[in-house]
Amino acid sequence: MPNELTLVMRIVIAALCGAAIGFERSQRQKEAGIRTHIMVTLGASLLVIVSKYGFIDIVGTPGINVDVSRIAANVITGVSFLGAGVIFLRGGYVKGLTTAAGIWSTCGVGCAIGAGMYIIGVVATMMIIVIQLILHWSSPSSENMTVSEISFRTEYKQGIISDVNAYMHELHVKVLRLSMKKKKDGTVLINMTVRIPHTLMPDSILDAVSRKYTVSEFTAQL
């Protein structure tokens, strides 16, 4: 069994790897940042160390069967539930999936380093960071947009739904869901779930909609 100083170094290295992954996530204001990733790698490495070396004194004892892999297996299961907590669905748009996958992979890094596989853990850390950056650069439209609920009341006219949909496209707003409800006074209430760029504020959408339609009521929920 390695001495305790070596085991402490494993925990420290795992925490540093978690900090590196978490720093990239926190730079883009993601749900899980530096502290979360440090806790995941630190906890995973600690539990793997306990799993691997904590039962040496009873291994081989007559009448006692020990499966040292069970703790590590349950670490992965537990982190899977943690990752599920950062995923949510809104308006047909899944958010947090990459962060959840990153947390799960980060747990693997902690397990590897806790088991003494330093090179594998460090290389995996670098790969996770590079992949996160590549995903960010290759899909800027999804990373830099926010799902919002928008409603406004305007005068009813034939083809209003397709007209609104086309106008939102001109504003670079992606419509995820669009419906309308006719009112007795000849107006129509338009309800939309949209994905808008972070640079476009709800007030800007109100101004744009007001220029094209006669708007008597407008609400936006981020």
N, C-alpha and C positions, 0 to 999 in steps of 0.2 A: 504493500500500500504506500502511495506517495506521502511525504510528510505534509503537515497541515499548511505550511507556507506555500507549497506548490498548489495545493487545492485553493488557497485564498487567491493566488495569482490567476487561476482559472476563472474564478468569479469576477475578478477585476477586469480581465481581458474581455469576458463576455459582456460586462456592463459597458465597456468602451465601444464594443461593436454595436450594442444596442443604441448607445448615444449617437454614433455615426449615422445609423439608419434613421433614428428619430429626428435628428437635426434636419435631414432632407425633407422629412414629412412636415415638420413644424414651420419650415420656411414657406410652405404653401398653405399654412393655416389649416392643416388636416385635423381630423378628430383625435387621432392618436399622435402625440408628439414625442419629445425627448424623454420625458419622465416615464411615459407608458412603455416605450421600447426598452428603456433601461431596466424597468421592473420585470418585463417579460424575459429578457435574456438572463438577468441576475437570478430570478426565481427558477428558470429552467435549468441553468447550470448548477445551482445549489441542489435542486431535487435529484438531478442525475448523479451528482457526487454522493448524495445520501443513498440513492438507489444502488450505486456501484460499490460503495465502500462501507456503508452504514451497518451492514449485516454480516460482515466478515466473521465476527465472533461467534455467530450461530450457524454459519454455513457448514454443512457436513455433520452437524449434530444429529445423532440417531433419532429418528422419529419426527424430525422437523424438515419440511420442504419449503424452500424459499425461492421465489421467482423474482429476481432483482430487476427484471425488465418491466414489472407492473407499474412501478411509480412513474417511470419515464413515459410509458404508454398513456397513463392518466394525465400527465402534464399536457400532452398534445390534445387530448380530449377537452381538458379544461380551457385551454387557450382557444380552441375552436368555438366554445360558447362566448368567450370574450370577443373574438372577432365578429361573431354574429351580431353582437350588440352595437357595432358601428355601421351595420348595413341597414338601410331603410329604402322603401319604395315610395315614390311620390309622383303621381301623375304619369305612371308608366316609365319613370326614369329611376334606375337603380343607382344609389349613391353610397360610397364607402366601401365598395367591393375590393378595390385595389388596396386600400388601407387594411382591410380585414385579412387579405391574402398576405400582405406584408407582415402583419402581426404573427400570423401562423408561421411564416418562413423565418421570422426573427426568433421564434421559439426554437426552431430547429437549429439555428446558430448557437443559441445558449446550450442546447443539449449536446451538440458536437464538442463545444469547448469544454463543457463540464466533464465530458468523457475523455478529455485529453487530446482531441483531434484539433489542434490549434490551426494548422494550415487549412484544413477543410472549413473550419468556422470563419476564418478571416477571409478566405477566397469567396465563400458564400456571401459574406457581408458586402464585399466589393461588388459582387454580381447583383445583389438586391438593389444596391444604390444605383448602379448603372442602368438596370432595367427600369427602375422608377423614373430616372431622368429621361430615358428613351421614350417611355410611355407618355411622359409629360410633353415632350417635344413633338411626338407624332400625332397626338390628339389634343391640340390646344382648344378646340371648340368645346369639348366636353369638360375639360379642366377649368375653363375660364367662364363658365356659364352657370346661372342659378335658376332653379325651378321656382316659379311664382304662380300664384292664382290671381287672375285679373278678371274683373267684371265691369261692364259699363252698359248704360242704357242709351239707346239712340232711336231715331225714326226707322220704322220698318220699311224695307224695300225688297223687291224680288232679287234673289241671289246674294243677300247680305252675308251669308256664311262664307261662300267662296270668295267674296270681295274682301272680307276681313282677313281671311287666311292668306290671300295674296298680298295684302298690305303689310301684314306681320312679316312676311317673307322679305319684303322690301326693306323693312327695318332691321333685318338680320335677327329676327326673333323666331325661334323654332316653336311651332304650335304642336303640343303633345295631345291636347284634347280641346275640342271646340263644340259648344252647344248654344242653343238660343231658346228663349221662352217669350212667346208673344204676349203682349199686354192688351187690355181692352181699349186703352187710349191710343192705340195705333203705334206704340213704341215696341221695342224688342230689347230684352235683357240678354246680352252676350256674356257667356261664361267661358273662360279659357284657362287651361293649364299650359304655361309656356316656359321655355328655357331662354333666358335672356343673358346677354354678355354682362360681366361685372361692371363694365364701363357705362352701361346704360341704366339710368335710375328710373324708378316708377314714374316720377314727375315728367321725365323726358317722354315716356310712352304716352302719358296723358296729353302732353302738348301735341305729340304727333297725331294721336287719335282725334283730338279736338280740331285739328286743322282739316281733317278729312270728313269727320262726321259731326253732327249736332249732338253733343254729349250732355245729358242731363244728370247723369250719376256715374261715378267712377270709383272703384275700390281696387286696391292691389295688396296682396299678402305674400310676403317673401317666405 
